[in-house]
């Protein structure tokens, strides 16, 4: 009798363990777009109903937001229900901000730049080159270096929009079908990426391409895309891009993606204070979940993941990229007084971290 059991690869084993962690954490119900996840079967009175759309597709959304919405709907005990939609399901990602502002949807999870927020700090959403090295840098910057106040001020000037919270996601790496072992290898490669990092990397010849999130895999298969500069190792493996890309550039342009939660202000004001607090608390839960999920996954998949070969830039070329980032910072800082405050916060924070040394830097 032969054993036909298919061997499990290291990366598949890692992903299976991490999905088990998710199920244990939040109950692991299936992800269905627009479904009221975790809502009690019977409500005492007609519940407040929201529609929330995230920037992410369903495979990624299963980690970056679905556990939070499930937890909220259960804890709201029938008083409020949030329907979760994934990337482009109700409106295109680039139209998320306007759709939320006019009430087509009630809330959004996204970075500022990707959804084209009409504020002078939107450039700092997503991946701002070298603004962070580790995921904990992001909440520290918001809590202790004035970014909370800056974001509140900026969105306070926009009609009918409530900024709620910012958090950290994964670091940024470049995954490609052909290897990148020098800056010259970047030239002409078409990559799916986020706006600010794409603009920075374009000076080395990378060509940022925008396609709907669900179309990225097919675009990689057909050759419309040569790679992605949109995420870290955890997402690349989780959503299947590591099955198509052959190489991973180990140099990280940024340590953490900066994403936020937003709400239509009229919708927010209709929610009673205790449910507002519950939503904020589950946002904090989501920030924590993501930090653990990414922090563990990035290291483990970089070391044990077998689907992509690691490459790196020569030390002198990487030093040039780091130097170019300081020029980029100064250019962005001059775009508005408020942008200048953000850049100064990054500089102050970096100075403190370098002086603090291990384990901070």
LOBA-823481 format. One record per residue: x, y, z of N, C-alpha, C in turn; residue in three letters. Coordinates in steps of 0.2 Angstrom, whole numbers. Atoms other than C-alpha are relative to their C-alpha. Layout:
N
KOLDREN   neast   nnorth     nup   caeast   canorth    caup   ceast   cnorth     cup   residuo
KOLDREN       X        Y       Z        X         Y       Z       X        Y       Z       Ala
...
//
This chain:
361
KOLDREN   neast   nnorth     nup   caeast   canorth    caup   ceast   cnorth     cup   residuo
KOLDREN       4       -6       0        0         0       0       4        6       0       Unk
KOLDREN      -4       -6       1        7        17      -5      -3        5       4       Unk
KOLDREN       2       -6      -4        6        33       5      -1        6      -5       Unk
KOLDREN       1       -5       5       -2        46      -7       0        7       3       Unk
KOLDREN       0       -7      -3       -1        60       6       5        5      -3       Unk
KOLDREN      -5       -5       3        6        75      -2       4        4       5       Unk
KOLDREN      -5       -3      -5       21        82       7      -2        8       1       Unk
KOLDREN       2       -7      -2       17        99      16       6        4       0       Unk
KOLDREN      -5       -5       1       29       113      11       1        4       6       Unk
KOLDREN      -1       -5      -6       37       124      25      -5        6       0       Unk
KOLDREN       4       -6       0       27       139      19      -7       -2       1       Unk
KOLDREN       7        2      -1       11       129      19      -2       -1       7       Unk
KOLDREN       0        1      -7       14       123      36      -1        6       4       Unk
KOLDREN       0       -7      -3       17       141      42      -7        3       0       Unk
KOLDREN       7       -3       1        1       147      34      -5       -3       4       Unk
KOLDREN       5        4      -3       -9       133      41       0        2       8       Unk
KOLDREN       0       -2      -7       -3       137      59      -3        7       1       Unk
KOLDREN       2       -7      -1       -6       155      57      -8        1      -1       Unk
KOLDREN       7        0       1      -24       152      50      -4       -3       6       Unk
KOLDREN       3        3      -7      -27       141      66       0        5       5       Unk
KOLDREN       0       -6      -5      -22       156      76      -5        4      -1       Unk
KOLDREN       6       -5       1      -35       167      68      -6       -4       2       Unk
KOLDREN       6        3      -2      -48       154      71      -1        0       7       Unk
KOLDREN       0        0      -7      -44       152      89      -1        7       3       Unk
KOLDREN       1       -7      -3      -44       171      91      -7        3      -1       Unk
KOLDREN       6       -3       1      -60       175      83      -6       -4      -2       Unk
KOLDREN       5        4       1      -70       160      80       0       -3      -7       Unk
KOLDREN      -1        2       7      -65       158      61      -6       -1      -4       Unk
KOLDREN       6        1       5      -82       160      52       3        2      -7       Unk
KOLDREN      -2       -1       7      -81       160      33      -1        8      -2       Unk
KOLDREN       1       -7       2      -78       177      25      -5        0      -6       Unk
KOLDREN       5       -1       5      -93       182      14      -1        8       0       Unk
KOLDREN       0       -8       1      -93       200       7      -7        2       1       Unk
KOLDREN       6       -3      -1     -107       210      13      -4       -4       6       Unk
KOLDREN       4        4      -6     -112       197      27       1        4       6       Unk
KOLDREN       0       -3      -6     -116       204      44       4       -6       5       Unk
KOLDREN      -4        5      -4     -102       194      53      -1        0       7       Unk
KOLDREN       0        1      -7     -105       187      70      -6        4       3       Unk
KOLDREN       5       -4      -4     -121       197      73      -5       -5       3       Unk
KOLDREN       4        4      -3     -133       190      85      -7       -2      -4       Unk
KOLDREN       5        2       4     -148       181      78      -6        4       1       Unk
KOLDREN       6       -4      -1     -161       192      86       2        6       3       Unk
KOLDREN      -1       -6      -3     -161       210      90      -6        3       3       Unk
KOLDREN       6       -2      -4     -172       218     103      -4        6      -4       Unk
KOLDREN       3       -6       4     -175       234      92       4        0      -6       Unk
KOLDREN      -4        0       7     -170       238      74       7        3       1       Unk
KOLDREN      -7       -2      -1     -151       239      74       2        6      -4       Unk
KOLDREN      -4       -4       5     -140       253      67       3       -4      -5       Unk
KOLDREN      -4        4       5     -133       246      51       5        5      -4       Unk
KOLDREN      -5       -4       4     -117       252      43       3       -5      -6       Unk
KOLDREN      -4        3       5     -108       247      27       7        2       0       Unk
KOLDREN      -7       -2      -1      -89       247      29       4       -4      -6       Unk
KOLDREN      -4        3       5      -77       244      14       7        1       2       Unk
KOLDREN      -7        0      -1      -59       240      16       4        0      -6       Unk
KOLDREN      -4       -1       6      -45       243       4       2       -7      -2       Unk
KOLDREN      -3        7       1      -40       224       5      -5       -5      -3       Unk
KOLDREN       4        5       2      -46       209      -4      -2       -5       5       Unk
KOLDREN       3        4      -5      -55       195       5       6       -4       3       Unk
KOLDREN      -5        4      -4      -40       184       8       4        3       5       Unk
KOLDREN      -4       -4      -4      -30       198      16      -5        3       6       Unk
KOLDREN       5       -2      -5      -46       205      24      -2       -4       6       Unk
KOLDREN       1        5      -6      -48       189      34       4        1       6       Unk
KOLDREN      -4       -1      -5      -34       195      44       0        8       3       Unk
KOLDREN      -1       -7      -2      -33       214      44      -6        4       2       Unk
KOLDREN       6       -3      -3      -51       218      48      -6       -5       2       Unk
KOLDREN       5        5      -2      -63       203      48      -1       -2       7       Unk
KOLDREN       1        1      -7      -59       198      66      -3        5       4       Unk
KOLDREN       3       -5      -4      -63       215      72      -7        1      -1       Unk
KOLDREN       7        0       1      -80       216      63      -4       -5       3       Unk
KOLDREN       4        6      -4      -85       199      70      -1        2       7       Unk
KOLDREN       0       -2      -7      -80       205      87      -5        5       2       Unk
KOLDREN       4       -6      -1      -89       221      86      -8       -2      -1       Unk
KOLDREN       7        2       1     -105       213      79      -3       -4       6       Unk
KOLDREN       2        4      -5     -106       201      93      -1        4       7       Unk
KOLDREN       0       -4      -6     -102       213     107      -5        6       0       Unk
KOLDREN       6       -5       1     -115       226     100      -6       -3       2       Unk
KOLDREN       6        3      -3     -128       213     105      -6        2      -4       Unk
KOLDREN       6       -1       4     -140       217      91      -2        8       0       Unk
KOLDREN       1       -7       0     -139       236      94       3        3      -7       Unk
KOLDREN      -3       -3       6     -128       239      78       3       -6      -4       Unk
KOLDREN      -2        5       4     -123       228      64       4        3      -6       Unk
KOLDREN      -5       -2       5     -108       231      52       0       -5      -6       Unk
KOLDREN      -1        4       6     -108       224      34       7        1      -3       Unk
KOLDREN      -7       -1       2      -90       221      28       0       -1      -7       Unk
KOLDREN      -1        1       7      -86       223      10       8        1      -1       Unk
KOLDREN      -8        0       2      -68       220       2       1        5      -6       Unk
KOLDREN      -3       -4       5      -58       229     -11      -5        1      -6       Unk
KOLDREN       4       -1       6      -69       237     -25      -7       -3      -1       Unk
KOLDREN       7        4       1      -85       227     -21      -6        5       0       Unk
KOLDREN       6       -5       1      -96       243     -18       3        5      -4       Unk
KOLDREN      -2       -5       4      -85       256     -25       8       -1      -2       Unk
KOLDREN      -8        1       1      -67       257     -33       4        3       6       Unk
KOLDREN      -4       -2      -6      -54       259     -20       2        8      -1       Unk
KOLDREN      -2       -7       1      -49       276     -28      -6        5       2       Unk
KOLDREN       6       -4      -2      -67       282     -24      -2       -1       7       Unk
KOLDREN       3        2      -7      -68       276      -6      -1        6       4       Unk
KOLDREN       0       -6      -4      -65       293       1      -7        4      -1       Unk
KOLDREN       6       -4       2      -79       302      -9      -6       -4       2       Unk
KOLDREN       6        4      -2      -91       287      -6      -2        1       7       Unk
KOLDREN       2        0      -7      -89       288      12      -2        7       2       Unk
KOLDREN       2       -7      -1      -90       307      12      -7        2      -1       Unk
KOLDREN       7       -1       2     -107       307       3      -5       -5       3       Unk
KOLDREN       5        4      -3     -114       293      13      -1       -7      -3       Unk
KOLDREN       2        6       4     -114       279       0       3       -6       5       Unk
KOLDREN      -2        5      -5     -104       269      13       1        4       7       Unk
KOLDREN      -1       -4      -7     -102       273      32       7        0       3       Unk
KOLDREN      -7        0      -3      -84       268      36       4       -3      -5       Unk
KOLDREN      -5        3       5      -68       264      27       6       -2       5       Unk
KOLDREN      -6        2      -3      -52       255      32       5        1      -6       Unk
KOLDREN      -4       -1       6      -38       261      20       6        5       2       Unk
KOLDREN      -5       -5      -1      -22       272      19      -3        6      -3       Unk
KOLDREN       2       -6       3      -24       290      15       1        1      -7       Unk
KOLDREN      -2       -1       6      -15       290      -1      -3       -4      -5       Unk
KOLDREN       4        4       5      -23       275     -10      -7        2      -1       Unk
KOLDREN       7       -2       1      -40       282      -7      -1        7      -2       Unk
KOLDREN       0       -7       3      -35       299     -13      -3        5       5       Unk
KOLDREN       3       -5      -5      -39       309       3       2        7      -2       Unk
KOLDREN      -2       -6       2      -40       327      -1       3        5       6       Unk
KOLDREN      -3       -4      -5      -29       333      13       8        0      -1       Unk
KOLDREN      -7       -1       2      -11       339      13       5       -5       3       Unk
KOLDREN      -4        5      -3       -5       324      23      -1       -7      -3       Unk
KOLDREN       2        7       3      -12       310      12       7       -4      -2       Unk
KOLDREN      -6        3       3        6       307       5       3       -5       6       Unk
KOLDREN      -3        3      -5       11       300      22      -4       -7       2       Unk
KOLDREN       3        6      -1       -2       286      22       3       -5      -5       Unk
KOLDREN      -3        5       3        3       269      16       7       -1       2       Unk
KOLDREN      -7        1      -1       22       267      14       3        7      -2       Unk
KOLDREN      -5       -6       1       32       283      16       7       -2       2       Unk
KOLDREN      -7        3       0       50       279      13       4        1       6       Unk
KOLDREN      -4        0      -6       60       275      29      -3        4       6       Unk
KOLDREN       3       -3      -5       47       283      40       0       -4       6       Unk
KOLDREN       0        4      -6       47       268      51       5       -6      -2       Unk
KOLDREN      -4        7       1       58       252      54      -3       -6       2       Unk
KOLDREN       4        5      -3       47       242      65      -7        2       1       Unk
KOLDREN       7       -2      -1       28       241      67      -2        4       6       Unk
KOLDREN       2       -4      -6       28       248      84       2        8      -1       Unk
KOLDREN      -2       -7       1       36       264      77      -6        4      -2       Unk
KOLDREN       6       -4       3       19       269      69      -4        2       6       Unk
KOLDREN       4       -3      -6        9       270      85       3        4       5       Unk
KOLDREN      -4       -5      -5       23       278      95       0        7      -3       Unk
KOLDREN       0       -7       3       24       292      82      -7        3       1       Unk
KOLDREN       7       -3      -1        5       295      83      -1        2       7       Unk
KOLDREN       2       -1      -7        4       294     102       5        5       3       Unk
KOLDREN      -5       -4      -4       20       303     107       3        6      -4       Unk
KOLDREN      -3       -5       4       26       314      92      -5        4      -4       Unk
KOLDREN       5       -5       2       10       323      88      -4       -2      -7       Unk
KOLDREN       3        2       6        4       313      73      -8        0       1       Unk
KOLDREN       7        0      -1      -13       310      81      -3        7      -1       Unk
KOLDREN       3       -7       0      -16       329      83       0        2      -7       Unk
KOLDREN      -1       -2       7      -10       332      65      -6       -3      -4       Unk
KOLDREN       5        4       5      -22       319      57      -7        3       2       Unk
KOLDREN       7       -2      -2      -37       325      68      -1        7      -3       Unk
KOLDREN       0       -6       3      -33       343      62      -2        0      -7       Unk
KOLDREN       1        0       7      -32       339      44      -7       -2      -2       Unk
KOLDREN       6        2       2      -47       329      43      -6        4       3       Unk
KOLDREN       5       -5      -3      -57       341      54      -1        6      -5       Unk
KOLDREN       2       -5       5      -56       353      39      -4       -3      -6       Unk
KOLDREN       3        3       5      -64       341      28      -8       -2       2       Unk
KOLDREN       7        0      -2      -83       341      28      -3       -8       0       Unk
KOLDREN       4        7      -1      -93       325      34       5       -6       0       Unk
KOLDREN      -4        6      -1      -78       314      38       3        0       7       Unk
KOLDREN      -3        1      -6      -72       308      54       6       -5       0       Unk
KOLDREN      -6        4      -1      -54       301      56       0       -3       7       Unk
KOLDREN       1        3      -7      -54       288      70       7       -3       3       Unk
KOLDREN      -6        3      -2      -37       279      71       5       -2      -5       Unk
KOLDREN      -5        2       4      -21       275      63       4       -6       3       Unk
KOLDREN      -4        5      -3      -11       259      65       5       -3      -5       Unk
KOLDREN      -5        2       4        3       249      58      -2       -7      -4       Unk
KOLDREN       1        6       3        3       235      45       7       -3      -1       Unk
KOLDREN      -7        3       2       18       226      36       5        4      -3       Unk
KOLDREN      -5       -3       3       34       231      30       0        0      -8       Unk
KOLDREN       0        0       7       37       235      11       6       -4      -3       Unk
KOLDREN      -5        3       4       47       223       0      -3       -1      -7       Unk
KOLDREN       2        1       7       47       220     -18       1       -7      -3       Unk
KOLDREN       1        7       3       42       204     -26       0       -1      -7       Unk
KOLDREN       0        0       7       46       200     -44       1       -7      -3       Unk
KOLDREN      -1        7       4       46       186     -57       8        0      -2       Unk
KOLDREN      -7        0       1       64       191     -62       4        3       6       Unk
KOLDREN      -4       -2      -6       78       195     -49       2        7       0       Unk
KOLDREN      -3       -6      -1       83       212     -43       6        0       5       Unk
KOLDREN      -6        0      -4      101       212     -37       4        6      -1       Unk
KOLDREN      -3       -7       1      105       230     -42      -6        5      -1       Unk
KOLDREN       5       -5       1       96       246     -44      -2        0      -8       Unk
KOLDREN       1        0       7       98       244     -63      -5       -5      -2       Unk
KOLDREN       5        5       1       88       228     -62      -7        3       1       Unk
KOLDREN       7       -3      -1       73       239     -57      -3        3      -6       Unk
KOLDREN       2       -4       6       72       248     -73      -5       -4      -5       Unk
KOLDREN       5        3       4       57       245     -83      -5       -5       3       Unk
KOLDREN       4        5      -3       49       233     -71      -7        3       2       Unk
KOLDREN       7       -3      -1       30       236     -70      -2       -4       7       Unk
KOLDREN       2        3      -6       24       233     -52      -6        3       3       Unk
KOLDREN       6       -2      -4        8       234     -42       2        3       6       Unk
KOLDREN      -2       -3      -6       11       247     -28      -4        5       2       Unk
KOLDREN       3       -5      -3        5       260     -17       3        7      -2       Unk
KOLDREN      -2       -7       3        6       279     -22       7        3       2       Unk
KOLDREN      -6       -3      -3       20       286     -11       6       -4      -2       Unk
KOLDREN      -6        4       1       32       272     -12       1       -1      -7       Unk
KOLDREN      -1        1       7       29       270     -30       3        6      -3       Unk
KOLDREN      -3       -6       2       33       288     -33       8        0       1       Unk
KOLDREN      -7        0      -2       49       286     -23       4       -5      -4       Unk
KOLDREN      -3        5       4       54       270     -32       1        1      -7       Unk
KOLDREN       0       -2       7       51       277     -49       6        3      -2       Unk
KOLDREN      -6       -3       2       67       286     -49       5       -5      -2       Unk
KOLDREN      -5        5       2       76       270     -51      -3       -4      -6       Unk
KOLDREN       2        3       6       66       265     -66      -6       -5       1       Unk
KOLDREN       6        4      -1       52       255     -58      -7        4      -2       Unk
KOLDREN       6       -3       3       35       258     -66      -6       -2       4       Unk
KOLDREN       6        2      -4       20       259     -54      -6       -1      -4       Unk
KOLDREN       6        2       4        4       251     -61      -5       -1       5       Unk
KOLDREN       6        1      -4      -13       252     -54      -5       -4      -3       Unk
KOLDREN       5        4       2      -25       238     -56      -5       -2       6       Unk
KOLDREN       4        3      -6      -40       231     -45       4       -5       3       Unk
KOLDREN      -4        5      -4      -33       221     -31      -1       -7      -2       Unk
KOLDREN       1        7       2      -42       205     -37       3       -2      -6       Unk
KOLDREN      -3        1       7      -34       207     -54       8       -1       0       Unk
KOLDREN      -7        0       0      -16       207     -48       3       -7      -2       Unk
KOLDREN      -2        7       1      -14       188     -48       0       -1      -8       Unk
KOLDREN       1        1       7      -20       187     -66       5        5      -4       Unk
KOLDREN      -5       -4       3       -9       202     -71       7       -2       0       Unk
KOLDREN      -7        3       0        6       194     -65       1       -6      -4       Unk
KOLDREN       0        6       4        2       178     -74       0        2      -7       Unk
KOLDREN       0       -2       8       -1       187     -91       6        4      -2       Unk
KOLDREN      -6       -4       1       14       198     -89      -2        7       0       Unk
KOLDREN       1       -7      -1        5       214     -87       4        3       6       Unk
KOLDREN      -4       -2      -5       14       215     -71       6       -4       1       Unk
KOLDREN      -6        4      -1       32       210     -67       1       -1       7       Unk
KOLDREN      -1        1      -7       30       211     -48      -5        4       4       Unk
KOLDREN       4       -4      -5       22       219     -33       5        4       5       Unk
KOLDREN      -3       -4      -5       28       233     -22      -5        3       5       Unk
KOLDREN       7       -2      -4       13       233     -10       0       -3       7       Unk
KOLDREN       1        4      -6       16       222       5       7       -3       2       Unk
KOLDREN      -6        4      -2       28       211      15      -1       -7      -2       Unk
KOLDREN       0        7       1       31       192      15      -6       -3       2       Unk
KOLDREN       6        3      -2       16       188      25      -6        0      -5       Unk
KOLDREN       5       -1       5        4       195      13       1       -3      -7       Unk
KOLDREN      -2        3       6       13       189      -2      -1       -8       0       Unk
KOLDREN       1        7      -1       12       171       4      -8       -1       1       Unk
KOLDREN       7        1      -2       -6       173      11      -5        0      -6       Unk
KOLDREN       5       -1       6      -14       179      -5       2       -3      -6       Unk
KOLDREN      -2        4       6       -4       169     -17       5        3      -5       Unk
KOLDREN      -4       -3       4        7       181     -25       7       -3       0       Unk
KOLDREN      -6        4       0       22       171     -19       0       -6      -4       Unk
KOLDREN       0        5       4       16       157     -30       2        2      -7       Unk
KOLDREN      -1       -3       6       19       168     -45       7        3      -1       Unk
KOLDREN      -7       -4      -1       34       179     -40       5       -5       2       Unk
KOLDREN      -6        5      -1       51       170     -40       5        3       5       Unk
KOLDREN      -5       -4      -3       61       183     -31      -3        5       5       Unk
KOLDREN       2       -4      -5       60       193     -15       6        5       2       Unk
KOLDREN      -6       -5      -2       71       209     -12      -1        1       7       Unk
KOLDREN       0        0      -7       76       208       6       0        7       3       Unk
KOLDREN       0       -7      -2       79       227       7      -7        3       1       Unk
KOLDREN       7       -3      -1       64       235      15       0        8       0       Unk
KOLDREN       1       -8       1       59       253      10      -3        3       6       Unk
KOLDREN       4       -3      -6       48       255      25      -2       -6       5       Unk
KOLDREN       2        6      -5       45       245      41      -7       -1       1       Unk
KOLDREN       7        2      -1       26       247      42      -4        5      -4       Unk
KOLDREN       5       -4       4       12       253      31      -5        3       5       Unk
KOLDREN       5       -5      -4        1       267      39      -7        0      -3       Unk
KOLDREN       7        0       2      -17       263      38      -5        3       5       Unk
KOLDREN       4       -4      -5      -32       272      46      -7       -3      -1       Unk
KOLDREN       8        1       0      -51       270      50      -3        7      -1       Unk
KOLDREN       4       -6       1      -63       283      44      -7       -1       0       Unk
KOLDREN       7        1       0      -81       286      46      -4        6      -3       Unk
KOLDREN       5       -6       2      -95       297      38      -2        3       6       Unk
KOLDREN       1       -3      -6      -97       310      51      -8        0       2       Unk
KOLDREN       7        0      -2     -116       310      50      -2       -7       3       Unk
KOLDREN       1        7      -2     -116       291      52       3       -1       7       Unk
KOLDREN      -3        1      -6     -104       292      66      -4        3       6       Unk
KOLDREN       4       -4      -5     -115       305      76      -6       -3       2       Unk
KOLDREN       6        4      -2     -130       293      75       2       -6       4       Unk
KOLDREN      -2        6      -5     -120       280      85       0        2       7       Unk
KOLDREN       0       -2      -7     -123       281     104       7       -1       2       Unk
KOLDREN      -7        0      -3     -107       284     114       3       -7       2       Unk
KOLDREN      -2        6      -2     -106       267     121       2       -5      -6       Unk
KOLDREN      -1        4       6     -106       259     103       6        4      -4       Unk
KOLDREN      -6       -3       3      -93       272      97       6       -2       4       Unk
KOLDREN      -5        2      -4      -82       267     111       2       -7      -1       Unk
KOLDREN      -1        7       2      -85       249     107       4       -1      -7       Unk
KOLDREN      -3        0       6      -80       252      89       8        2       0       Unk
KOLDREN      -7       -2      -1      -64       261      94       4       -5       4       Unk
KOLDREN      -3        5      -4      -60       247     106       2       -6      -5       Unk
KOLDREN      -2        5       5      -61       234      92       5        2      -5       Unk
KOLDREN      -6       -3       4      -50       245      81       6       -2       3       Unk
KOLDREN      -6        1      -4      -37       244      95       1       -8       0       Unk
KOLDREN      -1        7       0      -40       225      95       3       -2      -7       Unk
KOLDREN      -2        1       7      -37       225      76       7        2      -1       Unk
KOLDREN      -7       -2       0      -21       235      78       5       -6       3       Unk
KOLDREN      -4        5      -3      -15       222      90       1       -7      -4       Unk
KOLDREN       0        6       4      -20       207      80       5        0      -6       Unk
KOLDREN      -4       -1       5      -11       214      65       7        0       1       Unk
KOLDREN      -7       -1      -2        5       218      74       3       -7       1       Unk
KOLDREN      -2        7      -1        6       200      80       1       -4      -6       Unk
KOLDREN       1        4       6        1       192      64       6        2      -5       Unk
KOLDREN      -6       -2       5       14       202      53       7       -1       4       Unk
KOLDREN      -7        1      -3       28       202      66       2       -7       0       Unk
KOLDREN      -2        7       0       28       183      67       1       -3      -7       Unk
KOLDREN       0        3       7       25       180      49       6        2      -4       Unk
KOLDREN      -6       -2       4       38       191      41       6       -3       1       Unk
KOLDREN      -7        4      -1       53       183      50      -1       -7      -2       Unk
KOLDREN       1        7       1       46       165      49       0       -1      -8       Unk
KOLDREN       1        2       7       42       166      30       6        2      -3       Unk
KOLDREN      -6       -2       3       58       175      26       5       -5       1       Unk
KOLDREN      -5        6      -1       68       161      34      -2       -6      -3       Unk
KOLDREN       3        7       1       57       146      31      -4       -1      -7       Unk
KOLDREN       4        0       6       47       151      16       4       -2      -6       Unk
KOLDREN      -4        3       5       53       141       1      -2        3      -7       Unk
KOLDREN       3       -1       7       43       149     -14       4        6      -3       Unk
KOLDREN      -3       -5       3       54       164     -17       7        1       2       Unk
KOLDREN      -7       -1      -2       73       167     -18       1        7       2       Unk
KOLDREN      -2       -7      -2       80       181      -8       5        3      -3       Unk
KOLDREN      -5       -4       3       90       194     -16       1        7       4       Unk
KOLDREN      -1       -6      -3       98       210     -10       4        5      -4       Unk
KOLDREN      -4       -5       3      105       227     -16       7        0       3       Unk
KOLDREN      -7       -1      -2      124       230     -15       0        5       6       Unk
KOLDREN       0       -5      -5      128       240       1       1        7      -2       Unk
KOLDREN      -1       -7       2      134       255      -8      -7        3      -4       Unk
KOLDREN       6       -2       4      118       256     -19      -6        1       6       Unk
KOLDREN       5       -1      -5      107       253      -3       1        7       4       Unk
KOLDREN      -2       -6      -3      116       267       5      -2        6      -4       Unk
KOLDREN       3       -5       5      111       278     -10      -7        1       1       Unk
KOLDREN       7       -1      -1       93       274      -8      -2        3       7       Unk
KOLDREN       2       -3      -6       93       278      10       2        8       0       Unk
KOLDREN      -2       -7       1      102       295       6      -6        4      -4       Unk
KOLDREN       5       -3       4       89       298      -8      -7        1       4       Unk
KOLDREN       6       -1      -4       75       296       5       0        7       4       Unk
KOLDREN       0       -6      -4       81       311      15      -2        6      -5       Unk
KOLDREN       2       -6       5       80       322      -1      -8        0      -1       Unk
KOLDREN       7        1       1       62       315      -4      -4        3       6       Unk
KOLDREN       4       -3      -6       57       319      14       0        8       0       Unk
KOLDREN       0       -7       0       63       337      13      -4        3      -6       Unk
KOLDREN       4       -2       5       54       339      -4      -8        0       2       Unk
KOLDREN       7        0      -3       38       333       4      -2        5       6       Unk
KOLDREN       1       -5      -6       40       343      20      -1        7      -2       Unk
KOLDREN       1       -7       3       40       359       9      -7        1      -3       Unk
KOLDREN       7       -1       4       23       355       1      -5        4       4       Unk
KOLDREN       4       -3      -4       14       362      16       3        1       7       Unk
KOLDREN      -2        0      -7       17       368      34      -2       -6       4       Unk
KOLDREN       2        6      -4        7       353      41       5       -6      -2       Unk
KOLDREN      -4        5       2       17       341      30       7        1       3       Unk
KOLDREN      -6       -1      -3       33       349      37       0       -2       7       Unk
KOLDREN       1        3      -7       27       345      54       1       -7       1       Unk
KOLDREN       0        7       0       25       327      50       8       -2      -1       Unk
KOLDREN      -7        2       2       43       326      42       4        1       6       Unk
KOLDREN      -4       -2      -6       50       335      57      -1       -6       6       Unk
KOLDREN       2        5      -4       41       322      68       4       -7      -1       Unk
KOLDREN      -3        6       2       49       308      58       8        1       2       Unk
KOLDREN      -7       -1      -1       66       316      60       2        0       7       Unk
KOLDREN      -1        0      -8       65       319      79      -1       -7       2       Unk
KOLDREN       1        7      -2       59       301      81       6       -4      -2       Unk
KOLDREN      -6        4       2       73       293      71       6        2       4       Unk
KOLDREN      -6       -2      -4       86       303      81      -1       -3       7       Unk
KOLDREN       1        3      -6       79       297      97       1       -8       0       Unk
KOLDREN      -1        7       1       78       279      91       8       -2      -1       Unk
KOLDREN      -7        2       1       96       279      85       4        1       6       Unk
KOLDREN      -3       -1      -6      102       287     101      -1       -5       5       Unk
KOLDREN       2        5      -5       93       274     111       3       -7      -1       Unk
KOLDREN      -3        6       1      101       260     102      -4       -6       1       Unk
KOLDREN       4        6      -1       97       242     105      -5        0       6       Unk
KOLDREN       2        4       5       84       235     105      -4        5      -5       Unk
KOLDREN       4       -5       5       76       251      96       3        0      -7       Unk
KOLDREN      -3       -1       7       89       252      82       7       -4       1       Unk
//
